[in-house]
Amino acid sequence: MSLSSQPPHREDPHLQDRLNQISEKITSPEFLSGQGLGNEIGFWIFDYPPEHELQVREYLTFLKGVLARQHSDLTIDHVNLLRGVRDYLNERGFLDKAIGMQQKKGDAALLKALRGPLHMDKFAPYLMDHFLSQDPDVVLMSGVGSVWPVMRAHSLLNALHGPLGHKPVVLFYPGHYDGQMLSLFNQIASNHYYRAFKLVP
């Protein structure tokens, strides 16, 4: 079903206010240089109520246009993880097989089969080579909820630490992050993750 055919969604004013702070935040010299982080890596999480996923998607489309017009000197990459997983599996000839397996054997069998192909030692380098510029100033990532449970946010961030170094990464997260624990959809507790900062309180 296309987004245009979905019922109108009700915007959350508080969420919109937080979204509107993103552009200024991620283009500030302090953010780009990692000032104030000490020796910590520049991983940031923008968490939001999962029921407002469409509002966040629409804002990301708007944000890309604003950044292109107002900050053309910056290289800001947006990675949609669902597209990344789809392209990765398709290039390796796994996509049709994965769909067939899910239909015939169910989710558990599919997850087991994809554990090897989607190991972060393989997927993270693919993401770097195919979805990121040579030297991005900022990396935005979305689609976390769409790729769960075949991919976990904390595993991906851990795998990108080495390749990206101190480049700022913003993960749009449909759930809650309290600075220590990720909770996807506000229901599924993930591993403790202390290495990221909340982008907008």
N, C-alpha and C positions, 0 to 999 in steps of 0.2 A: 504494500500500500504506500503510495507516495505521500509526502508530508502535506501536499496541497489538498488531499482528500480526507485528511484526518480532521476531527472536530476541532473547533477553535480552542486554544488553551488559555487559561487564565494566568496572566503574568503575576509574579510575586514582586511587589514594589521594593521590598528590602533586598531581594536578590538583584533586582535591576540596579539599585543603588550601588551594590558591591561590584557588579559587572562594569558599571560605568567608571570605576576607579582603576580598572586594569590597565588601560592604555597609558595613562600617565605614569603608573607604577613601573611597568616593564620597559619604558623608554627613558627612565631617569638615569642619569650617570651613575648614581649610587647602586642601582639595581644591576646595571650592565657590568659594572666593575666588581660587584660583589662586596662593596664596602659594608662593614659592620657584621660580616659573617665570620670573621676570624679565619680559621683554617677550614671551616665547614664548606661542604659542597653546595653549589647553588641550586638546589632542588626546592621547588615551591609547589604547594598544592592549593588549588582553588576548589574547595568543597561546596556542594550545593544540594538542596533537596532533590532526590531523584525524580520526584513527580514533575519537576520543572525542567526536564531534559530538553524539551523542544525550545524553551526560552533560551537556554544556554547555546544550543546549536545555532539558533538564529543570531544570537549575539556574536558568536565566533565568525560567522559570515560577514556581519557588519564590521567587526573589529579588523578583519583582514583588509577590507577596503579602506578603512581609516588609516591603518598603518602604512599601506602602500602609498596613500596620498600625502600623508603628513610626515612620514619618517622613511622616505625612499632610500635614505642613506644606510638604513639598517637592514640586515638580512634576518628576517623572522620566519622560521619554518613552522608549518602546522602539520602535524602527523595525526591522521585519523587511524587509530589502531585496527579498526575493523577492516579498512581498506588494506592496511599493511599485512594483516594475517591472510586475507583473501588472495592478494597478489602473490604473497610468499608461497602459499600452498598451491596456487595455480601454476606458478613457474616450475614447481617441482613435481607436478603431475599428481598432487595429492587431493586437490579440491573436489573433483567429481567422486573420487573414491571415498573421501570423508563424508560427503553428503549421502552417498549410498549406504555407507556403514551406519550412519546415524539413523537412517530410515529403517534399516533391516535389524540392527542389533541394539539400538538405543544409545543414550548419552554416555553411559558408563564405558561401553566398549570404545566409543569414539575418543573419549578423553584418554583412555589407556593407549590407543593407537597413536594419538598425536603427541604424547609425552616426549617421545624422542625427536620427531621432526621439529617440534616447536620449543625445544630446549633453548634457553636463553643464550647459550654459547653459539647457537646457530642463528637464532632470530635477531638478536641485537645487532650483530654485524651486518645482516641484511638490511635492517632498518637504517643503519648509518649509511650504507652504500647507496640505497635506492630512494630514501625519503628525506635525507638531510643534505644541506649544502656543504661545500668543502669547509667553510668556517662560519657557521651561523652565529649571529649575535644572541638570539633567543630561540628556544625550541618550545612550541606549544603542543601538547598532546591531549587528544580527546578520544572518546570511544571505549573507555575502560569498561563500562557496563556492558557494551555490546560483545566484548571478547571474553567476558567471564563465563564459565570457569576455566576455559582453556588457557587463559593467561592471567596472572596475578600482578597487580600494580607494583607491589614491593619488589617482586622478583625482577621486573623489567627495570625499575629504577636502579636496583643494585647492579644489574648487568651493564647499564649505561654509564655508571660512575667512571669507570676507567677510560672508555673512549671519549667521553665528553669533558672529562676533567671538571673545571670550574665554570663551564658554560651554563648560564641560567636555563633551567628547564621548568616549565609550568605544566603540571598535570591537572586537568579538569576532572574532578572526582565526584561521581554521583553518590554521595553518602556523607560521612562525617569524618573529619580528621581533628583530633584534639591535641596534636603535637607529639603524640606517642603511639596512638593506635588508629589504624584505618578501619572504618566500618562501612563496607560497601552496601548501598541501598539502605543504610541505617539499620541493617539487620545482620549482615554477615561479617563477623569480626575477622580481621586479617592478622598477620603477624605484627608484632611491635615494630614500629618504624620511626626511629628518632632522627633521621638524617634530613628531613624536609621541614620547611617552614610554611606556615599559612600565608598565602599571598595577600588576602584581604580578610580581616577579622569578620 
